[in-house]
Amino acid sequence: MKRRRFLKASALASGSLMIPSFLKGYDLAGNIGNNSGRKLVIVQLSGGNDGLNTIIPFQNDIYYKNRPSLAIPANKVLRLSDELGFNPAMEALRPVFDQGQMCILNNVGYPNPDRSHFRSMDIWHTASGSKQYLQTGWIGRYLDNNCRTCDMPYHALELDDSLSLAMKGAKKSGFAMSNPKALKRTTDNRFLKLIAQKSGAHTDPLSYLYKTMIDTQSSADYLYEKSKVHRSRLSYPNTPFAKDLKQVAELLTADTATQIYYISLSGFDTHAFQQRTQTKLLQKYAEAMAAFIKDLRQNNLFDDTLIMTFSEFGRRVQQNASNGTDHGTANNLYLMSGKLRRAGFYNEAPNLLDLDKGDLKYGIDFRRVYATILERWLETDAKGIIGVGFEALKMI
């Protein structure tokens, strides 16, 4: 193999088409789906969404004093309780909350918070402490622990060109894919098929590349065929984020052998002119999510689907001189499903009188949320994945 072709193929194998080896060996055209199991959809708001301007303490004078030009006027807040309400851009999700299918957790964070985007996201992805540095993600370790023999297909799919650390395990990993048709078109490349055909007799360093190509091509065929099974007739907003959610809904409805889906919406690092930017992003999020939930309901899937939305940190309580907010700490987190044990607000509003150097203090460790999802939704031992000391909560 010529060096140029090898490098090209290597890049493909190590990039967006990376596929977990446990997919190999299944009859990808046959009965590997299991729609009777519960599904998890994780939505990451990248950049650090301002939670105080998303779930607004409209009765709190301190909020308005700290944000003279940035605070949402009380008469515009979509009131959800006597103290808290939605940013008006979240109007599309108001019915979901009112119908008892949304749980909002306030003050979610971790001890000794880090305000770096990259480090804080690594902490959330790996479920580590602020001074720990782990190489595997919490979803990846879930795959490691629950797919040793692969008697059941535990698959995790990220709608992106690259795989997040959250999805990477020591032995098993998730799969990143932006579009099934594009993936199929890429893997149908004659040169790549030739690589796969030469895999049998090799024990040299190329063996890994060959094996990856076989796994990728088989998975591309399977996902492409599944993507054609069901076409949603529901109208979604015309945004990339909404298109990703529509793709997830179609794969869920097609009984695809995927248990966990991971999606991101970026742009929330609002250091300047926050109000316009955040309003657009929250509207994109809420309208796409409302369409997605409606789609799941119409196909009787919402009861068996749990949606978690998080951001790597919140913003500081006081606005800055650029009509924005700087990196903060604790934040709100949202869970949505047709089968929540507890809906509405899980805990108290942020205490703006008790801050840590201008930042919110965390009240719920995010790893307790993970433990809850692992134990009560995915029905596995959370201690083997995120460690001890993180008691499950009682909202699912």
For each residue, the residues with C-beta under 8 A, 3 or more apart:
1: 5 6 9 206
2: 5 6
3: 6 7
4: 7 8
5: 1 2 8 9 191
6: 1 2 3 9 10 206 209
7: 3 4 10 11
8: 4 5 11 12
9: 1 5 6 12 13 191 192 195 209 213
10: 6 7 13 14 209
11: 7 8 14 15
12: 8 9 15 17 186 192 216
13: 9 10 17 18 208 209 212 213 216
14: 10 11 18
15: 11 12 18 161 162
16: 160 161 162 163 176 177 178
17: 12 13 176 177 183 186 187 212 216 220
18: 13 14 15 163 173 175 176 212 216
19: 23 175 212 215 216 219
20: 23 143 155 156 172 173 174 175 215
21: 24 172 211 215
22: 25 143 147 150 153 154 172
23: 19 20 26 28 153 155 175 215 218 219 222
24: 21 211 214 215 218
25: 22 150
26: 23 30 32 150 153 257
27: 30 31 32
28: 23 32 218 219 221 222
29: 221 222 225
30: 26 27
31: 27
32: 26 27 28 153 222 257
33: 153 226 254 255 256 257
34: 37 152 153 255 257
35: 252 255 304
36: 304
37: 34 259 304
38: 259 304 305 306 377 378 379
39: 252 258 259 260 261 301 304 305 306
40: 259 260 261 305 306 308 373 377 378
41: 248 260 261 262 263 305 306 307 308
42: 139 166 260 261 262 263 307 308 310
43: 263 264 265 285 289 307 308 309 310
44: 164 262 263 264 265 309 310 311 312
45: 49 264 265 268 281 285 309 310 311
46: 117 121 264 265 266 267 268 311 312
47: 117 266 267 268 269 270 311 312
48: 117 120 268 269 311 312 313 314 315 327 328 331
49: 45 54 268 278 281 311 314 315 331
50: 53 54 268 270 274 278 314 315 325
51: 54 55 106 311 314 315 330 331 332 350
52: 55 56 57 63 67 314 315 317 350 360
53: 50 56 67 70 71 72 87 274 275 278 315 325
54: 49 50 51 86 87 90 278 282 332
55: 51 52 80 84 85 86 87 104 106 332
56: 52 53 63 71 72 77 84 85 86 87
57: 52 60 63 83 84 349 350 352
58: 63 72 74 77 79 83 84 85
59: 74 82 83
60: 57 63 64 83 349 352
61: 64 65
62: 65 66 317 352 353
63: 52 56 57 58 60 66 67 71 317 352
64: 60 61 67 68 71
65: 61 62 68
66: 62 63 71 317 318 319 352
67: 52 53 63 64 70 71 317 318 319
68: 64 65 71 319
69: 319 323
70: 53 67 274 275 319 323 324 325
71: 53 56 63 64 66 67 68
72: 53 56 58 76 77 87 88
73: 76 77
74: 58 59 77
75:
76: 72 73 88
77: 56 58 72 73 74 85 86 87 88
78: 85 86 87 88 90 91 94
79: 58 84 85
80: 55 84 85 86 94 97 104 344 345
81: 84 85 344 345
82: 59
83: 57 58 59 60 349
84: 55 56 57 58 79 80 81 104 345 349
85: 55 56 58 77 78 79 80 81
86: 54 55 56 77 78 80 90 91 93 94 97
87: 53 54 55 56 72 77 78 90 278 279 282
88: 72 76 77 78 91
89: 278 279 280 282 283 286
90: 54 78 86 87 93 94 282 283 285 286
91: 78 86 88 94 286
92: 283 286 287 289 290
93: 86 90 96 97 102 286 289 290
94: 78 80 86 90 91 97 98
95: 98 99 290
96: 93 99 101 102 289 290 293 336
97: 80 86 93 94 101 102 104 343 344
98: 94 95
99: 95 96
100: 340 343 344
101: 96 97 293 302 336 337 338 340 343
102: 93 96 97 334 335 336 340 343 344
103: 334 335 336 340 342 343 344 345 346 395 396
104: 55 80 84 97 332 333 334 344 345 346
105: 108 332 333 334 335 346 347 364 369 393 395
106: 51 55 332 345 346 347 348 349 350 363 364
107: 330 332 347 348 350 360 361 362 363 364
108: 105 310 330 331 332 333 362 363 364 365 366 369
109: 113 313 314 329 330 331 360 361 362 364 365 366
110: 113 123 129 130 362 365 366 367
111: 129 130 362 365
112: 129 130 131
113: 109 110 120 130 313 329 330 359 362
114: 119 120 123 130
115: 120 313 327 328 329
116: 119 120 327
117: 46 47 48 120 121 269 312 327
118: 121 122
119: 114 116 122 123
120: 48 113 114 115 116 117 123 124 312 313
121: 46 117 118 124 125 165 312
122: 118 119 125 126 128 133 165
123: 110 114 119 120 126 127 128 129 130 312
124: 120 121 127 166 310 312 366
125: 121 122 137 138 164 165 166
126: 122 123 132 134 135 136 137 138 165 166
127: 123 124 134 137 138 366 367 370 385 386 387
128: 122 123 132 133 134
129: 110 111 112 123 132
130: 110 111 112 113 114 123
131: 112
132: 126 128 129
133: 122 128
134: 126 127 128 137
135: 126 168 170
136: 126 140 141 144 165 168 169 170
137: 125 126 127 134 140 141 164 165 166 167 168 169
138: 125 126 127 141 142 166 370 385 386
139: 42 142 143 156 166 167 169 174 260 262
140: 136 137 143 144 156 165 166 167 168 169 170 172 173 174
141: 136 137 138 144 145 169 170 384 385 386
142: 138 139 145 146 154 156 169 260 374 378 380 385
143: 20 22 139 140 146 147 154 156 169 172 173 174
144: 136 140 141 147 148 169 170 171 172
145: 141 142 148 380 381 384 385
146: 142 143 154 378 380
147: 22 143 144 150 152 153 154 172
148: 144 145
149:
150: 22 25 26 147 153 154
151:
152: 34 147
153: 22 23 26 32 33 34 147 150 257
154: 22 142 143 146 147 150 259
155: 20 23 174 175 257 258 259 260
156: 20 139 140 142 143 167 173 174 175 258 259 260 261 262
157: 174 175 176 177 251 258 260 261 262
158: 163 164 167 174 175 176 177 261 262 263
159: 177 178 244 247 248 261 262 263
160: 16 163 164 176 177 178 262 263 264
161: 15 16 176 178
162: 15 16 176
163: 16 18 158 160 167 168 173 174 175 176
164: 44 125 137 158 160 167 168 262 264
165: 121 122 125 126 136 137 140 168
166: 42 124 125 126 137 138 139 140 262
167: 137 139 140 156 158 163 164 173 174 176 262
168: 135 136 137 140 163 164 165 173 174
169: 136 137 139 140 141 142 143 144 172 173
170: 135 136 140 141 144
171: 144
172: 20 21 22 140 143 144 147 169
173: 18 20 140 143 156 163 167 168 169
174: 20 139 140 143 155 156 157 158 163 167 168 260 262
175: 18 19 20 23 155 156 157 158 163 219
176: 16 17 18 157 158 160 161 162 163 167
177: 16 17 157 158 159 160 180 183 223
178: 16 159 160 161 182 183
179: 182 183 247
180: 177 183 184 220 223 224 226 227 247
181: 184 185 224 227
182: 178 179 185 186
183: 17 177 178 179 180 186 187 220 223 224
184: 180 181 187 188 220 221 223 224
185: 181 182 188
186: 12 17 182 183 189 192 220
187: 17 183 184 192 193 213 216 217 220 221
188: 184 185 192 193
189: 186 192 193
190: 193 194
191: 5 9 194 195
192: 9 12 186 187 188 189 195 196 213 217
193: 187 188 189 190 196 197 217
194: 190 191 197 198
195: 9 191 192 198 199 209 210 213
196: 192 193 199 210 213 214 217
197: 193 194
198: 194 195 201 202 210
199: 195 196 202 207 210 211 213 214
200:
201: 198
202: 198 199 206 207 210
203: 207
204: 207
205: 208 209
206: 1 6 202 209 210
207: 199 202 203 204 210 211
208: 13 205 211 212
209: 6 9 10 13 195 205 206 212 213
210: 195 196 198 199 202 206 207 213 214
211: 21 24 199 207 208 214 215
212: 13 17 18 19 208 209 215 216
213: 9 13 187 192 195 196 199 209 210 216 217
214: 24 196 199 210 211 217 218
215: 19 20 21 23 24 211 212 218 219
216: 12 13 17 18 19 187 212 213 219 220
217: 187 192 193 196 213 214 220 221
218: 23 24 28 214 215 221 222
219: 19 23 28 175 215 216 222 223
220: 17 180 183 184 186 187 216 217 223 224
221: 28 29 184 187 217 218 224 225
222: 23 28 29 32 218 219 225 226
223: 177 180 183 184 219 220 226 227 251 256
224: 180 181 183 184 220 221 227 228
225: 29 221 222 228 229
226: 33 180 222 223 229 251 254 255 256
227: 180 181 223 224 247 250 251 254
228: 224 225 231
229: 225 226 250 253 254 255
230: 250 253 254
231: 228 250
232: 236 246 249 250 253 295
233:
234: 246 249 291 294 295 298
235: 291
236: 232 242 243 245 246 288 291 292
237: 242 284 287 288 291
238: 242 243
239: 242 243 284 288
240: 243 244
241: 244 245 263 265 284 285 288
242: 236 237 238 239 245 246 284 287 288 291 292
243: 236 238 239 240 246 247
244: 159 240 241 247 248 263
245: 236 241 242 248 249 263 288 289 291 292
246: 232 234 236 242 243 249 250 291 292 295
247: 159 179 180 227 243 244 250 251
248: 41 159 244 245 251 252 261 263 292
249: 232 234 245 246 252 253 292 295 296 299 301
250: 227 229 230 231 232 246 247 253 254
251: 157 223 226 227 247 248 254 256 258 261
252: 35 39 248 249 256 258 261 296 299 301 305
253: 229 230 232 249 250 295 299 301
254: 33 226 227 229 230 250 251
255: 33 34 35 226 229
256: 33 223 226 251 252
257: 26 32 33 34 153 155
258: 39 155 156 157 251 252 261
259: 37 38 39 40 154 155 156 378
260: 39 40 41 42 139 142 155 156 157 174
261: 39 40 41 42 156 157 158 159 248 251 252 258
262: 41 42 44 139 156 157 158 159 160 164 166 167 174
263: 41 42 43 44 158 159 160 241 244 245 248
264: 43 44 45 46 160 164
265: 43 44 45 46 241 268 281 284 285
266: 46 47
267: 46 47 277 281
268: 45 46 47 48 49 50 265 278 281 311
269: 47 48 117
270: 47 50 273 274 277 278 315 324 325
271: 274 320 322 324 325 326
272: 320 322 323 324
273: 270 276 277 322 323 324
274: 50 53 70 270 271 277 278 319 323 324 325
275: 53 70 278 279 323
276: 273 279 280
277: 267 270 273 274 280 281
278: 49 50 53 54 87 89 268 270 274 275 281 282
279: 87 89 275 276 282 283
280: 89 276 277 283 284
281: 45 49 265 267 268 277 278 284 285
282: 54 87 89 90 278 279 285 286
283: 89 90 92 279 280 286 287
284: 237 239 241 242 265 280 281 287 288
285: 43 45 90 241 265 281 282 288 289 309
286: 89 90 91 92 93 282 283 289 290
287: 92 237 242 283 284 290 291
288: 236 237 239 241 242 245 284 285 291 292
289: 43 92 93 96 245 285 286 292 293 307 309 336
290: 92 93 95 96 286 287 293 294
291: 234 235 236 237 242 245 246 287 288 294 295
292: 236 242 245 246 248 249 288 289 295 296 307
293: 96 101 289 290 296 297 302 307 336
294: 234 290 291 297 298
295: 232 234 246 249 253 291 292 298 299
296: 249 252 292 293 299 301 302 305 338
297: 293 294 300 301 302 338
298: 234 294 295
299: 249 252 253 295 296
300: 297 303
301: 39 249 252 253 296 297 304 305
302: 101 293 296 297 305 337 338
303: 300 337 338 339
304: 35 36 37 38 39 301 338 339
305: 38 39 40 41 252 296 301 302 337 338
306: 38 39 40 41 335 336 337 373 377 396
307: 41 42 43 289 292 293 334 335 336 337
308: 40 41 42 43 333 334 335 369 373
309: 43 44 45 285 289 333 334 335 336
310: 42 43 44 45 108 124 331 333 366
311: 44 45 46 47 48 49 51 268 314 331
312: 44 46 47 48 117 120 121 123 124
313: 48 109 113 115 120 327 328 329 330 331
314: 48 49 50 51 52 109 311 328 329 330 331 332 360
315: 48 49 50 51 52 53 270 325 326 327 328
316: 320 325 326 327 328 358 359
317: 52 62 63 66 67 328 352 355 358 359 360
318: 66 67 325 358
319: 66 67 68 69 70 274 323 324 325
320: 271 272 316 323 324 325 326
321:
322: 271 272 273
323: 69 70 272 273 274 275 319 320
324: 70 270 271 272 273 274 319 320
325: 50 53 70 270 271 274 315 316 318 319 320 328
326: 271 315 316 320
327: 48 115 116 117 313 315 316
328: 48 115 313 314 315 316 317 325 331 359 360
329: 109 113 115 313 314 356 359 360 361 362
330: 51 107 108 109 113 313 314 350 359 360 361 362 363
331: 48 49 51 108 109 310 311 313 314 328 360
332: 51 54 55 104 105 106 107 108 314
333: 104 105 108 308 309 310 366 369
334: 102 103 104 105 307 308 309
335: 102 103 105 306 307 308 309 340 369 395 396
336: 96 101 102 103 289 293 306 307 309 340
337: 101 302 303 305 306 307 340 396
338: 101 296 297 302 303 304 305
339: 303 304 396
340: 100 101 102 103 335 336 337 343 395 396
341: 394 395 396
342: 103 346 394 395 396
343: 97 100 101 102 103 340 395
344: 80 81 97 100 102 103 104
345: 80 81 84 103 104 106 348 349
346: 103 104 105 106 342 364 393 395
347: 105 106 107 363 364
348: 106 107 345 351 363
349: 57 60 83 84 106 345
350: 51 52 57 106 107 330 360
351: 348 354 355 360 361
352: 57 60 62 63 66 317 355
353: 62
354: 351 361
355: 317 351 352 358 359 360 361
356: 329 359 360 361
357:
358: 316 317 318 355
359: 113 316 317 328 329 330 355 356
360: 52 107 109 314 317 328 329 330 331 350 351 355 356
361: 107 109 329 330 351 354 355 356
362: 107 108 109 110 111 113 329 330 365
363: 106 107 108 330 347 348
364: 105 106 107 108 109 346 347 368 369 393
365: 108 109 110 111 362 368 390
366: 108 109 110 124 127 310 333 369 370
367: 110 127 370 371 386 387 390
368: 364 365 371 372 390 391 392 393
369: 105 108 308 333 335 364 366 372 373 393
370: 127 138 366 367 373 374 382 385 386 390
371: 367 368 374 375 382 386 390 391 392 393
372: 368 369 375 376 377 392 393 394 395 396
373: 40 306 308 369 370 376 377 378 396
374: 142 370 371 377 378 380 381 382 385 386
375: 371 372 378 379 380 381 382 392
376: 372 373 379 392 396
377: 38 40 306 372 373 374 396
378: 38 40 142 146 259 373 374 375
379: 38 375 376
380: 142 145 146 374 375 384 385
381: 145 374 375 384 385
382: 370 371 374 375 385 386 390 392
383: 386 387 388
384: 141 145 380 381
385: 127 138 141 142 145 370 374 380 381 382
386: 127 138 141 367 370 371 374 382 383 390
387: 127 367 383 390
388: 383
389:
390: 365 367 368 370 371 382 386 387
391: 368 371
392: 368 371 372 375 376 382
393: 105 346 364 368 369 371 372
394: 341 342 372
395: 103 105 335 340 341 342 343 346 372
396: 103 306 335 337 339 340 341 342 372 373 376 377
